[in-house]
Amino acid sequence: MGRRGGNRRVQGGDRRGQGGGRRPQPSDRPQPIEEAQDGDWVVRPLTGSGSDKTYRCPGCDQEIRPGTPHVVAWPAYARDSDLLPWDTESAADWRRHWHTACWRNRDRRR
């Protein structure tokens, strides 16, 4: 307890950063799960600065133009099976881009 931050761990290794020679990638991070009435979702906010595509928001059916901050959401669980409940990779095929306000208010649209 003598040093500050002495209990920090690097993902995939110990405190000295020995993670098998590989740095953790952003995709290696656990995704936060958002629980809602319509299921559990992985929601990732995007700044829009790296986007050069136009997306269509499923909430309002309007375009999300490049450079617009928004969220990407997909089911946290594979819909076909409960055998692998934390398998976010297979559920990522259901990924959709939403306006942030549309995502927050989606339960009022139904």
Secondary structure, 3 states (H helix, E strand, C coil): CCCCCCCCCCCCCCCCCCCCCCCCCHHHCCCCEEEECCEEEEEEEECCCCCCCCEECCCCCCEECCCCCEEEEEECCCCCCCCCCCCHHHHHHHCEEECHHHHHCHHHCC
